[in-house]
Amino acid sequence: MHFQILFGIISITTILALIIYKRQSVFNIVVYEAPNATKIFDYQNSKRIFWIKPKVRSKLNAVLTMADPFLFVHNEELFLFYEEKSELNEGIIKAYKTSDLIVWQDLGTILTESCHLSFPFVFRHENEIYMMPETFDYENLCLYRFTDFPYGCTLDRRMMIGDHFIDSHIFKQDDICFLFTNSSDCELQLFYSKDLIDWTMHPMSPIVKGSKFSRSAGSIVNVNGKKYRVAQDTSNMYGDNFHVFEISKLSTTEYAESLVYKNLIKKDMIWNKEGGHHFNSVLFKGRYISAFDGRKRVSAWEKIAYPYFRVFQKLTK
């Protein structure tokens, strides 16, 4: 009798979990090697060489997000920085590295703060290596400097204050640093500076408005003499897709771009069945390497396991 009651409870819980559990996807990261420079956005015709994804939801405080991958080359090694967020904690910045694109070493946690961290844009400036992650809750644009790369990531300065400064990144051209940053009201702002200290707003800023094309989906990609801006499309839902624009004019007085690729994520792979919202690419030892994030569909097993482990979690607090 007791077994029948227990079986009935488990059956009902399982059915309700499959029906009610709202999370349909988790973010994961894939790295591809493109056959040439013209194919860096084309994952369908590239070779997948690395994949990191959240574990099955049979783990307490499960990781739900591995997203915003940035690639950086240093001393003949390729580094992959990314955001990781678990169910109960704010986002932190973690990393991997490889020297041969075969063996990837987990470097663990690179940066934590009292606020949620994401979009870990890493760049080199005047022989120093910096990270400029999104620190949304601080309402500051924070610049961190590595004292012992890839560790020792310490706050160097607050470059700007008074906004959320979403998905910010810098592109250097002719000794001018151009800063692309999104405001909280769906506008892509553009600033420029020579020293990362004194910033001037571009006369055409904001250069893009609206939820379809304004939000950055990674940093500026410079390949074969062409500059590309990747743009999230959040007009339907967050993390749905992204587009690619070619920048034809970029100076302290002018900015122009045109749409060249629309809806890069085809939702045709396990890792991107529910969409995606980030892209980054580098040239590493003569090989074109691209990193994407995607929204991976949550499996039925994960949905079934979730309520039992949440109950266990509550009981063991």
C-alpha positions as semicolon CSV with decimal commas, in nm:
position;residue;x (nm);y (nm);z (nm)
1;M;0,000;0,000;0,000
2;H;0,277;0,241;0,096
3;F;0,467;0,148;-0,219
4;Q;0,160;0,225;-0,431
5;I;0,119;0,566;-0,266
6;L;0,490;0,644;-0,316
7;F;0,471;0,530;-0,677
8;G;0,167;0,749;-0,730
9;I;0,340;1,056;-0,582
10;I;0,649;1,000;-0,796
11;S;0,438;0,955;-1,110
12;I;0,235;1,270;-1,048
13;T;0,550;1,470;-0,965
14;T;0,718;1,347;-1,282
15;I;0,421;1,441;-1,500
16;L;0,391;1,784;-1,336
17;A;0,764;1,844;-1,377
18;L;0,743;1,777;-1,749
19;I;0,437;2,002;-1,786
20;I;0,514;2,286;-1,544
21;Y;0,892;2,319;-1,546
22;K;0,945;2,640;-1,738
23;R;1,315;2,636;-1,821
24;Q;1,339;2,513;-2,178
25;S;1,708;2,578;-2,240
26;V;2,049;2,644;-2,089
27;F;2,338;2,834;-2,248
28;N;2,643;2,636;-2,364
29;I;2,956;2,716;-2,566
30;V;3,104;2,557;-2,878
31;V;3,433;2,633;-3,055
32;Y;3,479;2,570;-3,427
33;E;3,768;2,577;-3,670
34;A;3,666;2,740;-3,999
35;P;3,829;2,626;-4,325
36;N;3,917;2,986;-4,419
37;A;3,851;3,349;-4,328
38;T;3,528;3,369;-4,528
39;K;3,372;3,088;-4,323
40;I;3,424;3,212;-3,969
41;F;3,050;3,270;-3,920
42;D;2,955;2,942;-4,092
43;Y;2,954;2,675;-3,821
44;Q;2,764;2,438;-4,050
45;N;3,073;2,404;-4,271
46;S;3,332;2,422;-3,995
47;K;3,484;2,161;-3,764
48;R;3,371;2,156;-3,402
49;I;3,677;2,126;-3,179
50;F;3,550;2,204;-2,826
51;W;3,220;2,206;-2,640
52;I;3,145;2,308;-2,281
53;K;2,795;2,272;-2,145
54;P;2,609;2,271;-1,813
55;K;2,584;1,936;-1,635
56;V;2,265;1,733;-1,616
57;R;2,034;1,880;-1,353
58;S;2,102;1,609;-1,098
59;K;2,342;1,844;-0,924
60;L;2,253;2,085;-0,646
61;N;2,303;2,448;-0,743
62;A;2,340;2,335;-1,103
63;V;2,516;2,553;-1,359
64;L;2,255;2,700;-1,591
65;T;2,468;2,931;-1,805
66;M;2,797;2,900;-1,988
67;A;2,792;3,193;-2,227
68;D;2,963;3,503;-2,371
69;P;3,283;3,332;-2,494
70;F;3,583;3,550;-2,577
71;L;3,900;3,415;-2,739
72;F;4,242;3,567;-2,669
73;V;4,587;3,465;-2,797
74;H;4,888;3,504;-2,568
75;N;5,234;3,340;-2,578
76;E;5,136;3,077;-2,837
77;E;4,831;2,973;-2,634
78;L;4,463;3,030;-2,697
79;F;4,248;3,135;-2,403
80;L;3,872;3,106;-2,381
81;F;3,707;3,335;-2,125
82;Y;3,337;3,299;-2,050
83;E;3,056;3,365;-1,805
84;E;2,935;3,086;-1,580
85;K;2,620;3,121;-1,370
86;S;2,475;2,862;-1,136
87;E;2,121;2,850;-1,009
88;L;2,184;3,017;-0,674
89;N;2,487;3,236;-0,749
90;E;2,566;3,539;-0,959
91;G;2,771;3,506;-1,274
92;I;3,147;3,462;-1,249
93;I;3,423;3,460;-1,510
94;K;3,604;3,134;-1,585
95;A;3,849;3,023;-1,853
96;Y;4,015;2,742;-2,049
97;K;4,337;2,740;-2,249
98;T;4,494;2,527;-2,520
99;S;4,816;2,522;-2,717
100;D;4,714;2,265;-2,979
101;L;4,331;2,297;-3,008
102;I;4,308;1,938;-2,886
103;V;4,375;1,945;-2,513
104;W;4,191;2,220;-2,327
105;Q;4,297;2,298;-1,971
106;D;4,035;2,422;-1,726
107;L;4,181;2,731;-1,557
108;G;3,898;2,762;-1,308
109;T;3,767;3,092;-1,178
110;I;3,930;3,410;-1,308
111;L;3,713;3,680;-1,152
112;T;3,431;3,709;-0,901
113;E;3,255;4,017;-0,768
114;S;2,962;4,098;-0,541
115;C;2,753;4,157;-0,854
116;H;2,671;3,946;-1,157
117;L;2,955;3,931;-1,411
118;S;2,925;3,855;-1,782
119;F;3,068;3,947;-2,125
120;P;3,440;3,911;-2,030
121;F;3,598;4,111;-2,311
122;V;3,978;4,073;-2,290
123;F;4,218;4,294;-2,483
124;R;4,577;4,417;-2,496
125;H;4,673;4,785;-2,466
126;E;5,025;4,926;-2,435
127;N;5,180;4,594;-2,324
128;E;4,914;4,536;-2,060
129;I;4,627;4,288;-2,074
130;Y;4,286;4,403;-1,953
131;M;3,939;4,264;-1,902
132;M;3,626;4,478;-1,928
133;P;3,339;4,256;-1,810
134;E;2,983;4,373;-1,773
135;T;2,915;4,474;-1,411
136;F;2,550;4,565;-1,461
137;D;2,449;4,618;-1,097
138;Y;2,740;4,851;-1,021
139;E;2,625;5,103;-1,283
140;N;2,993;5,150;-1,367
141;L;3,209;5,052;-1,661
142;C;3,490;4,875;-1,477
143;L;3,832;4,805;-1,625
144;Y;4,039;4,522;-1,474
145;R;4,409;4,461;-1,534
146;F;4,585;4,124;-1,522
147;T;4,891;4,125;-1,297
148;D;4,972;3,757;-1,360
149;F;4,781;3,661;-1,674
150;P;4,543;3,479;-1,683
151;Y;4,515;3,533;-1,306
152;G;4,553;3,840;-1,091
153;C;4,259;4,019;-1,247
154;T;4,229;4,335;-1,035
155;L;4,023;4,651;-1,068
156;D;4,228;4,917;-1,246
157;R;3,972;5,196;-1,278
158;R;3,609;5,284;-1,333
159;M;3,608;5,429;-1,681
160;M;3,249;5,553;-1,677
161;I;2,968;5,580;-1,425
162;G;2,594;5,639;-1,426
163;D;2,459;5,364;-1,653
164;H;2,455;4,985;-1,676
165;F;2,705;4,977;-1,968
166;I;2,585;4,651;-2,119
167;D;2,808;4,424;-2,332
168;S;3,090;4,676;-2,374
169;H;3,397;4,626;-2,594
170;I;3,681;4,824;-2,751
171;F;3,818;4,827;-3,105
172;K;4,153;4,995;-3,168
173;Q;4,219;5,165;-3,502
174;D;4,500;5,410;-3,587
175;D;4,587;5,459;-3,217
176;I;4,225;5,547;-3,138
177;C;4,025;5,326;-2,903
178;F;3,657;5,305;-2,999
179;L;3,426;5,196;-2,720
180;F;3,096;5,031;-2,807
181;T;2,854;5,004;-2,514
182;N;2,482;4,953;-2,475
183;S;2,270;5,174;-2,255
184;S;1,975;5,040;-2,059
185;D;1,730;5,184;-2,313
186;C;1,835;4,975;-2,617
187;E;2,082;5,219;-2,766
188;L;2,432;5,140;-2,887
189;Q;2,661;5,422;-2,777
190;L;3,000;5,497;-2,931
191;F;3,292;5,677;-2,761
192;Y;3,657;5,723;-2,848
193;S;3,983;5,783;-2,661
194;K;4,360;5,763;-2,703
195;D;4,445;5,658;-2,349
196;L;4,145;5,468;-2,202
197;I;4,104;5,759;-1,959
198;D;3,950;6,058;-2,133
199;W;3,651;5,949;-2,341
200;T;3,463;6,158;-2,595
201;M;3,116;6,070;-2,716
202;H;3,106;6,015;-3,090
203;P;2,900;6,283;-3,272
204;M;2,679;6,012;-3,427
205;S;2,613;5,833;-3,096
206;P;2,385;5,652;-3,041
207;I;2,474;5,473;-3,362
208;V;2,196;5,212;-3,339
209;K;1,860;5,216;-3,162
210;G;1,603;4,948;-3,088
211;S;1,603;4,591;-2,961
212;K;1,660;4,416;-3,295
213;F;2,012;4,536;-3,383
214;S;2,158;4,755;-3,108
215;R;2,286;4,512;-2,844
216;S;2,631;4,367;-2,899
217;A;2,670;3,992;-2,948
218;G;3,047;4,002;-2,906
219;S;3,331;4,237;-2,996
220;I;3,425;4,378;-3,337
221;V;3,567;4,109;-3,566
222;N;3,851;4,223;-3,794
223;V;3,929;3,973;-4,073
224;N;4,075;4,015;-4,421
225;G;4,071;4,391;-4,382
226;K;3,698;4,397;-4,304
227;K;3,536;4,492;-3,977
228;Y;3,220;4,317;-3,858
229;R;2,985;4,404;-3,574
230;V;2,775;4,121;-3,433
231;A;2,436;4,226;-3,297
232;Q;2,193;4,041;-3,073
233;D;1,830;4,029;-3,175
234;T;1,624;4,064;-2,858
235;S;1,308;4,186;-3,032
236;N;1,136;3,850;-2,990
237;M;1,311;3,710;-2,681
238;Y;1,649;3,726;-2,511
239;G;1,908;3,491;-2,659
240;D;1,708;3,418;-2,972
241;N;1,961;3,500;-3,247
242;F;2,218;3,746;-3,379
243;H;2,304;3,927;-3,701
244;V;2,627;4,052;-3,860
245;F;2,696;4,403;-3,992
246;E;2,998;4,512;-4,194
247;I;3,140;4,845;-4,078
248;S;3,225;5,063;-4,377
249;K;3,313;5,385;-4,193
250;L;3,469;5,426;-3,851
251;S;3,641;5,746;-3,744
252;T;3,604;6,013;-3,479
253;T;3,344;6,184;-3,699
254;E;3,181;5,908;-3,904
255;Y;3,018;5,569;-3,855
256;A;2,838;5,352;-4,111
257;E;2,748;4,984;-4,133
258;S;2,533;4,752;-4,343
259;L;2,366;4,419;-4,269
260;V;2,549;4,127;-4,433
261;Y;2,427;3,816;-4,246
262;K;2,090;3,775;-4,081
263;N;1,994;3,514;-3,819
264;L;2,330;3,339;-3,792
265;I;2,194;3,073;-3,558
266;K;1,995;2,821;-3,763
267;K;1,870;2,624;-3,460
268;D;1,984;2,306;-3,628
269;M;2,234;2,166;-3,375
270;I;2,199;2,022;-3,026
271;W;2,382;2,321;-2,883
272;N;2,161;2,586;-3,049
273;K;1,812;2,434;-3,077
274;E;1,663;2,727;-2,885
275;G;1,885;3,003;-3,023
276;G;2,210;3,180;-2,937
277;H;2,342;3,531;-2,873
278;H;2,722;3,556;-2,889
279;F;3,013;3,517;-3,134
280;N;3,389;3,575;-3,124
281;S;3,673;3,481;-3,359
282;V;4,055;3,492;-3,371
283;L;4,339;3,374;-3,588
284;F;4,548;3,121;-3,394
285;K;4,862;2,970;-3,545
286;G;4,725;3,028;-3,894
287;R;4,388;2,869;-3,811
288;Y;4,055;3,052;-3,797
289;I;3,886;2,978;-3,465
290;S;3,531;3,087;-3,381
291;A;3,338;3,059;-3,055
292;F;2,960;3,064;-3,033
293;D;2,719;3,029;-2,747
294;G;2,379;2,872;-2,791
295;R;2,069;2,781;-2,599
296;K;2,062;2,404;-2,557
297;R;1,723;2,246;-2,500
298;V;1,666;2,105;-2,149
299;S;1,613;1,728;-2,164
300;A;1,319;1,542;-2,015
301;W;1,557;1,379;-1,765
302;E;1,672;1,718;-1,641
303;K;1,314;1,833;-1,596
304;I;1,221;1,514;-1,407
305;A;1,526;1,525;-1,179
306;Y;1,489;1,895;-1,096
307;P;1,199;1,890;-0,842
308;Y;1,346;1,600;-0,643
309;F;1,680;1,770;-0,599
310;R;1,516;2,103;-0,516
311;V;1,320;1,926;-0,237
312;F;1,640;1,761;-0,115
313;Q;1,812;2,096;-0,124
314;K;1,543;2,255;0,093
315;L;1,556;1,968;0,344
316;T;1,933;1,982;0,382
317;K;1,965;2,358;0,431
